[in-house]
Each structure stands twice: as C-alpha cells, then as structure tokens.
Amino acid sequence: WSSDVCSSDLEGRWQATSALRVNGTLALLNFEWTSYFGQCAFGVTPIATGPNAGNCEHSGESNQLAPKVTGMLGAQYDWHVSSAAVLRAGVDVAYSSSYLLNLNLDPNATQRAFTKVNGRLELAGNGSNRWDLALVGRNLANRATVSYAGDTPLAAKLFSARSYYGFVDAPRSVALEARYRF
C-alpha cells in the first residue's frame, strides 16, 4: 500500500474584547491511494488472477473517513452579572465535507457534507472556578450523520443483495450540567 497525502491545518484564537473570545480551525486534506488493493464494493468484479486476486484496485481513490475540508468557528461571551458570578454564552459551528464511510471505498456509503451547531449557556463562580451550572446543546440543527458504515456480512454471498450497517451519530441533545469542586 502506498498513498499520496497533503494536509494543511490552520488554528486561531482571538480575544476580541475583554469579554469576547473567537476561535476557529480549518483543515484541508488531499489523500489519494497511489497503490492499494483491498476489498471490493458490492457488484464490483475483483481481480481474477495474480497476487491481488480476489481484491479490487483502489489506486487514485481517497481513503475512508478522509474529508477534504473540515472546520470549526466558535465564540464565547462573558457577562459579569455580579462580583460572585459570570454568565457565559458560547456557540460553535462545525463543518465537514463529504467522505467515504467504509473500508471497501464504496461510493454508495458516503457521508454527505454537513454542518453541526453546538451551544452552551453557563452561570459560574467569578474567579473561584469552584462551581458552574450550564445548559448544553449539541447538534442543535439535528443533522443526521453516520460515523462509519460497512457491508452487512454475508448479504452479498448468501442473498446477492446490497446491504449496509452503520453507526449513527447522536441526534440533537440538550442537557443540564452542574459541577461543584471541593
């Protein structure tokens, strides 16, 4: 196996005011197999003879779980509501371009590009860092995404059918979080 990988990352934080912080990341990935023989997707005829018989050639294709672009942009704002407490509001938006979900690089098992929004509203002790109470929201736009998928074992061999299994990421969730440090 051999591959050609080129990646670039950018990360930044900015204290815009004494109360406002902004942060972000951007990652660019160009992954291409230059030589890779592996499992075949359903309906693809494997190599018949030679040292790679039974496999498919994936040279020139991208790898699984390798989006070309990912990024996140977030902000947090602090309000000092009293000498003993601070109210913090934060939001972040995360993006991923599409990517293949399984080992055999089947284009039918592709996670489409998505954007997820998360938020946090927190009341905390000012300066003591001993306590906080927060309302936390994840995946607030309720984007349905899959983190991994694969061919269902034996579906093609026994039933000549295309079938997949997958791991679905958590839907929208909202939680109340409380902490006290002794």
Backbone as JSON, one array per atom type, in Angstrom:
{
  "sequence": "WSSDVCSSDLEGRWQATSALRVNGTLALLNFEWTSYFGQCAFGVTPIATGPNAGNCEHSGESNQLAPKVTGMLGAQYDWHVSSAAVLRAGVDVAYSSSYLLNLNLDPNATQRAFTKVNGRLELAGNGSNRWDLALVGRNLANRATVSYAGDTPLAAKLFSARSYYGFVDAPRSVALEARYRF",
  "N": [[0.83, -1.17, 0.0], [0.47, 2.2, -0.75], [0.38, 5.76, -0.48], [-0.52, 9.13, -1.37], [-0.36, 11.94, 0.4], [-1.46, 15.11, 1.34], [-1.66, 17.67, 3.58], [-3.06, 20.49, 5.29], [-3.25, 22.65, 8.04], [-4.94, 25.04, 10.01], [-5.2, 27.08, 12.79], [-6.72, 29.23, 15.14], [-7.01, 31.74, 17.7], [-8.71, 34.47, 19.11], [-8.83, 37.18, 21.2], [-11.14, 39.25, 21.2], [-12.41, 41.3, 22.66], [-12.39, 42.2, 26.15], [-14.39, 40.58, 27.01], [-15.21, 38.97, 24.88], [-14.36, 36.12, 23.08], [-13.01, 34.54, 20.24], [-12.66, 31.67, 18.24], [-11.18, 29.35, 15.93], [-10.81, 26.71, 13.48], [-9.32, 25.17, 10.64], [-8.99, 22.6, 8.35], [-7.39, 21.08, 5.66], [-7.34, 18.39, 3.48], [-5.79, 16.23, 1.26], [-5.99, 13.2, 0.12], [-4.84, 10.43, -1.55], [-4.84, 7.19, -2.81], [-1.97, 5.72, -4.09], [-1.19, 3.21, -4.62], [-3.13, 0.59, -3.93], [-4.69, -2.31, -3.0], [-7.62, -3.86, -2.18], [-10.64, -4.81, -0.37], [-13.6, -5.36, -2.34], [-16.33, -3.34, -3.45], [-19.89, -3.98, -3.34], [-21.06, -5.66, -6.18], [-18.86, -5.06, -7.76], [-16.41, -6.41, -9.79], [-13.84, -8.49, -8.72], [-10.22, -8.66, -9.08], [-9.05, -11.24, -11.11], [-6.78, -12.95, -11.35], [-3.35, -13.51, -10.3], [-1.17, -11.91, -7.79], [-2.89, -10.25, -6.41], [-5.4, -11.33, -6.59], [-8.88, -11.62, -6.12], [-9.2, -9.23, -4.87], [-9.81, -5.66, -5.22], [-8.57, -2.96, -7.21], [-7.71, 0.12, -5.87], [-6.3, 2.35, -6.51], [-5.75, 5.82, -6.93], [-8.04, 6.58, -5.65], [-9.72, 8.11, -2.81], [-9.23, 7.7, 0.75], [-11.1, 5.96, 3.34], [-13.09, 7.81, 5.7], [-11.93, 10.36, 5.31], [-12.37, 13.41, 4.93], [-12.16, 16.17, 2.64], [-12.25, 18.81, 3.52], [-12.47, 20.26, 6.7], [-13.77, 22.13, 9.4], [-14.12, 24.58, 12.05], [-15.83, 27.12, 13.77], [-16.02, 29.25, 16.47], [-17.42, 31.07, 19.28], [-17.31, 32.88, 22.36], [-18.91, 34.65, 24.93], [-18.63, 36.65, 27.81], [-20.46, 37.77, 30.61], [-20.24, 39.68, 33.43], [-22.19, 39.22, 35.97], [-22.39, 39.72, 38.64], [-20.25, 40.37, 41.49], [-19.69, 37.85, 42.27], [-20.42, 36.04, 40.31], [-20.43, 34.9, 36.88], [-21.86, 35.02, 33.64], [-21.79, 32.98, 30.9], [-21.94, 32.7, 27.41], [-21.79, 30.56, 24.73], [-21.08, 29.46, 21.39], [-20.58, 27.14, 18.76], [-19.81, 26.27, 15.41], [-19.52, 23.57, 13.37], [-18.03, 22.11, 10.5], [-17.95, 19.63, 7.92], [-16.74, 18.3, 4.9], [-17.92, 15.95, 2.41], [-17.34, 12.37, 2.81], [-15.98, 9.03, 2.4], [-17.35, 6.13, 3.95], [-16.63, 3.48, 4.49], [-14.41, 0.58, 4.51], [-14.11, -0.71, 2.0], [-14.29, 1.31, 0.21], [-16.67, 2.02, -1.06], [-18.64, 4.01, -3.04], [-21.36, 4.33, -2.58], [-21.67, 4.31, 0.12], [-21.35, 6.91, 1.49], [-20.81, 9.69, 3.52], [-22.57, 12.58, 3.38], [-21.69, 16.08, 3.0], [-21.8, 18.16, 5.92], [-23.05, 20.39, 8.48], [-22.79, 21.2, 11.85], [-24.23, 22.56, 14.81], [-23.44, 23.73, 17.99], [-24.1, 24.65, 21.4], [-23.7, 26.57, 24.47], [-24.76, 27.7, 27.58], [-23.8, 29.19, 30.44], [-23.65, 29.61, 33.95], [-21.4, 30.69, 36.27], [-19.08, 30.57, 39.06], [-17.4, 33.56, 39.77], [-14.13, 33.92, 39.22], [-13.44, 32.05, 41.27], [-13.81, 29.52, 40.25], [-15.05, 27.29, 41.28], [-17.67, 26.38, 41.05], [-20.29, 25.68, 38.68], [-23.13, 26.01, 36.54], [-24.78, 24.8, 33.79], [-26.47, 24.99, 30.63], [-26.46, 22.87, 28.02], [-26.24, 22.36, 24.58], [-26.12, 20.11, 21.91], [-25.5, 19.4, 18.49], [-27.6, 21.05, 17.48], [-29.12, 21.7, 15.2], [-30.0, 19.27, 14.51], [-28.77, 17.4, 12.7], [-28.57, 14.49, 10.81], [-26.09, 12.17, 10.86], [-23.56, 9.77, 9.91], [-21.02, 7.87, 11.38], [-19.49, 5.67, 10.66], [-19.7, 3.04, 8.28], [-20.49, -0.15, 6.87], [-20.42, -3.06, 4.71], [-23.08, -5.37, 5.09], [-22.36, -8.34, 6.73], [-22.09, -11.28, 4.81], [-24.37, -10.73, 3.23], [-24.12, -10.2, 0.47], [-22.91, -12.59, -0.46], [-24.68, -14.69, 0.38], [-27.28, -13.79, -0.31], [-27.1, -12.28, -2.58], [-27.36, -9.5, -2.38], [-27.3, -5.98, -1.82], [-26.41, -4.54, 1.15], [-26.15, -2.59, 4.1], [-24.62, -1.73, 7.24], [-24.45, 0.62, 9.91], [-23.04, 3.21, 12.03], [-24.77, 5.5, 13.68], [-24.52, 8.91, 14.44], [-25.1, 10.84, 17.45], [-28.33, 12.34, 17.86], [-29.93, 15.62, 18.08], [-29.27, 16.98, 21.25], [-29.97, 18.1, 24.53], [-28.8, 19.21, 27.58], [-28.62, 19.58, 31.12], [-26.09, 20.71, 33.12], [-24.26, 20.43, 36.07], [-21.7, 21.44, 38.32], [-19.58, 21.13, 41.11], [-16.68, 21.91, 42.77], [-14.75, 20.56, 45.28]],
  "CA": [[0.0, 0.0, 0.0], [1.14, 3.49, -0.69], [-0.56, 6.85, -0.68], [-0.02, 10.48, -1.51], [-1.15, 12.73, 1.35], [-1.08, 16.5, 1.53], [-2.62, 18.28, 4.5], [-2.76, 21.81, 5.83], [-4.08, 22.97, 9.19], [-4.88, 26.41, 10.49], [-5.94, 27.23, 14.04], [-6.52, 30.56, 15.68], [-7.82, 32.26, 18.8], [-8.64, 35.92, 19.15], [-9.51, 37.83, 22.32], [-11.61, 40.46, 20.53], [-12.57, 42.27, 23.75], [-12.17, 41.51, 27.43], [-15.5, 39.65, 27.22], [-15.48, 38.15, 23.69], [-13.28, 35.29, 22.52], [-13.37, 33.87, 18.99], [-11.66, 30.68, 17.86], [-11.53, 28.6, 14.73], [-9.86, 25.77, 12.89], [-9.56, 24.77, 9.26], [-8.07, 21.54, 7.92], [-7.52, 20.66, 4.27], [-6.69, 17.09, 3.3], [-5.84, 15.62, -0.06], [-5.48, 11.85, 0.29], [-5.08, 9.58, -2.72], [-4.05, 5.95, -2.86], [-1.17, 5.54, -5.3], [-1.2, 1.77, -4.83], [-3.9, -0.05, -2.86], [-5.56, -3.41, -3.39], [-8.39, -4.23, -1.0], [-11.99, -5.33, -0.56], [-14.4, -4.8, -3.42], [-17.69, -2.95, -3.13], [-20.91, -4.86, -3.9], [-21.26, -5.56, -7.62], [-17.61, -4.79, -8.46], [-15.72, -7.66, -10.05], [-12.46, -8.46, -8.25], [-9.13, -9.11, -9.95], [-9.22, -12.7, -11.22], [-5.54, -13.72, -11.23], [-2.18, -12.8, -9.82], [-1.0, -11.8, -6.34], [-4.0, -9.49, -5.82], [-6.66, -11.98, -6.96], [-9.93, -11.53, -5.11], [-9.27, -7.85, -4.39], [-10.02, -4.6, -6.21], [-7.55, -1.92, -7.18], [-8.28, 1.4, -5.45], [-5.36, 3.43, -6.81], [-6.41, 7.04, -7.39], [-9.21, 6.88, -4.83], [-9.48, 8.61, -1.47], [-9.4, 6.71, 1.81], [-12.28, 6.12, 4.18], [-13.04, 8.77, 6.8], [-10.94, 11.39, 4.96], [-12.97, 14.56, 4.25], [-11.19, 17.12, 2.09], [-12.3, 20.05, 4.28], [-13.18, 20.31, 7.97], [-13.52, 23.4, 10.06], [-14.96, 24.96, 13.18], [-15.76, 28.52, 14.17], [-16.73, 29.37, 17.73], [-17.3, 32.32, 20.02], [-17.8, 32.86, 23.74], [-19.04, 35.98, 25.5], [-18.79, 36.62, 29.27], [-21.08, 38.91, 31.29], [-20.06, 39.61, 34.88], [-23.51, 39.6, 36.49], [-22.14, 40.21, 39.99], [-18.85, 40.12, 41.85], [-19.54, 36.42, 42.57], [-20.87, 35.16, 39.23], [-20.28, 35.29, 35.48], [-22.71, 34.3, 32.7], [-21.05, 32.75, 29.65], [-22.69, 32.15, 26.29], [-20.87, 30.11, 23.68], [-21.63, 28.72, 20.26], [-19.61, 26.75, 17.74], [-20.35, 25.7, 14.19], [-18.51, 22.64, 12.82], [-18.33, 21.7, 9.12], [-17.16, 18.59, 7.28], [-17.14, 17.94, 3.54], [-18.31, 14.54, 2.3], [-16.27, 11.39, 2.9], [-16.35, 7.62, 2.32], [-17.58, 5.6, 5.29], [-16.22, 2.1, 4.75], [-13.11, 0.07, 4.09], [-14.03, -1.08, 0.58], [-14.36, 2.57, -0.53], [-17.91, 2.0, -1.83], [-19.19, 5.36, -3.12], [-22.73, 4.34, -2.06], [-21.58, 4.51, 1.57], [-20.69, 8.21, 1.63], [-21.45, 10.69, 4.37], [-22.62, 13.88, 2.69], [-21.19, 17.24, 3.76], [-22.74, 18.58, 6.95], [-22.69, 21.42, 9.43], [-23.44, 21.0, 13.14], [-24.18, 23.72, 15.69], [-23.47, 23.41, 19.43], [-24.17, 25.86, 22.21], [-23.56, 26.41, 25.92], [-25.08, 28.87, 28.4], [-23.24, 28.76, 31.73], [-23.52, 30.51, 35.07], [-20.27, 30.14, 37.02], [-18.45, 31.41, 40.07], [-16.47, 34.51, 39.18], [-12.78, 33.86, 39.77], [-13.16, 30.9, 42.13], [-13.83, 28.31, 39.42], [-15.49, 26.18, 42.14], [-18.98, 25.87, 40.68], [-20.95, 26.18, 37.48], [-24.4, 25.43, 36.12], [-24.8, 25.09, 32.35], [-27.39, 24.38, 29.69], [-25.58, 22.49, 26.92], [-26.93, 21.8, 23.41], [-25.25, 19.52, 20.88], [-26.17, 19.1, 17.22], [-28.87, 21.76, 17.63], [-29.87, 21.64, 13.94], [-30.42, 17.87, 14.41], [-28.24, 16.8, 11.47], [-28.36, 13.04, 10.87], [-24.81, 11.8, 10.26], [-23.07, 8.43, 10.19], [-19.57, 7.94, 11.59], [-18.86, 4.54, 9.97], [-20.65, 2.09, 7.69], [-19.85, -1.27, 6.2], [-21.31, -4.03, 4.09], [-23.6, -6.35, 6.03], [-21.67, -9.62, 6.49], [-22.73, -12.38, 4.08], [-25.53, -10.33, 2.43], [-23.81, -10.38, -0.95], [-22.63, -14.01, -0.74], [-25.85, -15.55, 0.58], [-28.53, -13.3, -0.89], [-26.77, -11.42, -3.72], [-28.02, -8.24, -2.11], [-26.51, -4.91, -1.22], [-26.94, -4.19, 2.46], [-25.15, -1.89, 4.91], [-24.87, -1.38, 8.63], [-23.74, 1.86, 10.18], [-23.09, 3.8, 13.36], [-25.38, 6.82, 13.55], [-24.12, 9.84, 15.49], [-26.18, 11.29, 18.33], [-29.18, 13.43, 17.36], [-29.94, 16.8, 18.94], [-29.37, 16.7, 22.68], [-29.88, 19.25, 25.41], [-28.55, 18.69, 28.93], [-28.3, 20.5, 32.21], [-24.84, 20.24, 33.74], [-23.9, 21.15, 37.3], [-20.45, 20.99, 38.91], [-19.05, 21.79, 42.3], [-15.35, 21.38, 43.08], [-14.45, 20.67, 46.71]],
  "C": [[0.87, 1.23, 0.0], [0.12, 4.57, -1.01], [0.18, 8.16, -0.82], [-0.92, 11.36, -0.65], [-0.57, 14.13, 1.44], [-2.11, 17.11, 2.46], [-2.11, 19.63, 4.99], [-3.75, 22.09, 6.95], [-3.86, 24.42, 9.57], [-5.75, 26.49, 11.74], [-5.68, 28.61, 14.58], [-7.48, 30.87, 16.82], [-7.62, 33.76, 18.83], [-9.46, 36.42, 20.33], [-9.95, 39.2, 21.79], [-11.82, 41.61, 21.51], [-12.29, 41.52, 25.04], [-13.25, 40.46, 27.68], [-15.71, 38.68, 26.07], [-14.23, 37.44, 23.2], [-13.82, 34.57, 21.28], [-12.26, 32.87, 18.68], [-12.14, 29.92, 16.62], [-10.43, 27.68, 14.28], [-10.28, 25.52, 11.44], [-8.53, 23.71, 8.91], [-8.41, 21.15, 6.48], [-6.73, 19.38, 4.09], [-6.88, 16.61, 1.88], [-5.18, 14.26, 0.06], [-5.84, 11.05, -0.95], [-4.19, 8.35, -2.65], [-3.28, 5.92, -4.17], [-1.07, 4.07, -5.65], [-1.92, 1.12, -3.66], [-4.83, -1.1, -3.46], [-6.29, -3.86, -2.13], [-9.76, -4.74, -1.37], [-12.7, -4.63, -1.71], [-15.77, -4.41, -2.9], [-18.65, -3.93, -3.81], [-21.05, -4.6, -5.4], [-20.01, -5.26, -8.42], [-16.85, -6.1, -8.59], [-14.27, -7.57, -9.58], [-11.47, -8.91, -9.32], [-9.14, -10.63, -9.94], [-7.93, -13.48, -10.97], [-4.43, -12.86, -10.66], [-2.16, -12.65, -8.32], [-2.13, -11.03, -5.65], [-5.37, -10.06, -6.18], [-7.64, -11.91, -5.79], [-10.1, -10.13, -4.53], [-9.6, -6.91, -5.54], [-8.89, -3.59, -6.09], [-8.23, -0.58, -6.88], [-7.32, 2.56, -5.69], [-6.11, 4.62, -7.39], [-7.62, 7.43, -6.58], [-8.79, 7.45, -3.48], [-9.69, 7.5, -0.45], [-10.72, 6.93, 2.53], [-12.02, 7.17, 5.25], [-12.02, 9.89, 6.56], [-11.62, 12.55, 4.21], [-11.9, 15.53, 3.76], [-11.12, 18.4, 2.92], [-13.06, 19.82, 5.59], [-12.84, 21.65, 8.62], [-14.49, 23.64, 11.2], [-14.74, 26.43, 13.46], [-16.6, 28.66, 15.43], [-16.5, 30.73, 18.37], [-17.86, 32.13, 21.42], [-17.81, 34.29, 24.26], [-19.32, 35.86, 26.98], [-19.44, 37.92, 29.75], [-20.84, 38.72, 32.78], [-21.34, 40.15, 35.51], [-23.44, 40.09, 37.94], [-20.67, 39.96, 40.3], [-18.61, 38.64, 42.1], [-19.87, 35.51, 41.4], [-20.64, 35.77, 37.85], [-21.22, 34.42, 34.64], [-21.95, 34.2, 31.39], [-21.99, 32.16, 28.61], [-21.69, 31.79, 25.21], [-21.6, 29.35, 22.6], [-20.46, 28.31, 19.37], [-20.34, 26.07, 16.59], [-19.24, 24.86, 13.58], [-18.96, 22.16, 11.44], [-17.41, 20.56, 8.71], [-17.66, 18.38, 5.86], [-17.43, 16.44, 3.52], [-17.09, 13.62, 2.4], [-16.84, 9.97, 2.83], [-16.41, 7.03, 3.73], [-17.01, 4.21, 5.54], [-14.93, 1.7, 4.05], [-13.02, -0.25, 2.61], [-14.23, 0.12, -0.35], [-15.57, 2.63, -1.47], [-18.5, 3.41, -1.86], [-20.65, 5.46, -2.64], [-22.77, 4.53, -0.55], [-20.76, 5.77, 1.81], [-21.49, 9.09, 2.58], [-21.41, 12.01, 3.62], [-22.08, 14.98, 3.59], [-22.25, 17.67, 4.77], [-22.15, 19.69, 7.8], [-23.47, 21.15, 10.71], [-23.21, 22.23, 14.01], [-24.31, 23.24, 17.13], [-23.51, 24.7, 20.21], [-24.06, 25.55, 23.7], [-23.88, 27.75, 26.58], [-24.75, 28.47, 29.83], [-23.24, 29.91, 32.73], [-22.45, 29.91, 35.97], [-19.79, 31.13, 38.07], [-17.4, 32.3, 39.44], [-15.12, 34.43, 39.9], [-12.47, 32.62, 40.58], [-13.09, 29.6, 41.35], [-14.27, 27.08, 40.22], [-16.81, 25.58, 41.7], [-19.42, 26.42, 39.34], [-22.23, 25.39, 37.22], [-24.58, 25.8, 34.66], [-25.92, 24.34, 31.64], [-26.57, 24.14, 28.43], [-26.41, 21.87, 25.8], [-25.92, 21.31, 22.39], [-26.09, 19.19, 19.64], [-27.55, 19.76, 17.19], [-29.72, 21.79, 16.36], [-30.34, 20.21, 13.64], [-30.01, 17.23, 13.07], [-28.0, 15.3, 11.67], [-27.06, 12.72, 10.13], [-24.42, 10.4, 10.71], [-21.57, 8.5, 10.33], [-18.82, 6.79, 10.91], [-19.96, 3.66, 9.41], [-19.85, 0.98, 7.03], [-20.89, -2.16, 5.54], [-21.8, -5.01, 5.15], [-22.95, -7.69, 5.71], [-22.59, -10.65, 5.83], [-23.93, -11.98, 3.23], [-25.29, -10.56, 0.95], [-23.63, -11.85, -1.29], [-23.89, -14.88, -0.66], [-27.08, -15.1, -0.19], [-28.33, -12.45, -2.14], [-27.44, -10.06, -3.58], [-27.03, -7.23, -1.54], [-27.19, -4.53, 0.09], [-25.82, -3.59, 3.29], [-25.59, -1.84, 6.37], [-24.09, -0.09, 8.87], [-23.9, 2.31, 11.62], [-23.55, 5.24, 13.22], [-24.94, 7.68, 14.73], [-25.34, 10.31, 16.28], [-27.01, 12.39, 17.67], [-29.06, 14.64, 18.28], [-30.06, 16.35, 20.4], [-29.22, 18.0, 23.45], [-29.75, 18.69, 26.82], [-28.31, 19.85, 29.88], [-27.11, 19.91, 32.94], [-24.53, 21.09, 34.97], [-22.61, 20.56, 37.86], [-20.14, 21.81, 40.16], [-17.73, 21.13, 42.64], [-15.05, 21.63, 44.56], [-13.03, 21.11, 46.95]]
}
